[in-house]
Amino acid sequence: MILKTKLNVELTEEERLYIFRKCGQLGINMEGIRVWRNKGLSWNGAVACFSLLHPNELFICNDQKSMPHLLPYIAHEYIHRAQFKSMGFLRYCFCAFPLWRKWTLEKEAYAFEDKVRDILMS
Ligand SMILES: [Zn+2]
């Protein structure tokens, strides 16, 4: 997915602090990661996105205003970033091929997303 960075919207300071604090509690190290709201995600129905073209940035849908709702999706994309960091560009691209992506990349990301959702609801 190609993200148009001109569609990025800055988080409010309150949102930024919320993500940083909550992710810290969940064991997600957000150091060096910048989170943007992106208007393009609203159009294509995605809630959050990691782009290997912008590996130090995570994008969340601009229409979803509730931060507690967005956290599990941020956790999901955080896993994709961690996968990218450990695999490197070429291996990640190979693993991202649609035929097997479900097993190579998504299984771990959805497991962590579900875990975070469970923790937040408990
Ligand atoms: Zn995913």
Residues whose N, C-alpha, C, O or C-beta is under 5 A from the ligand:
A	BS01	ZN	E106 A109
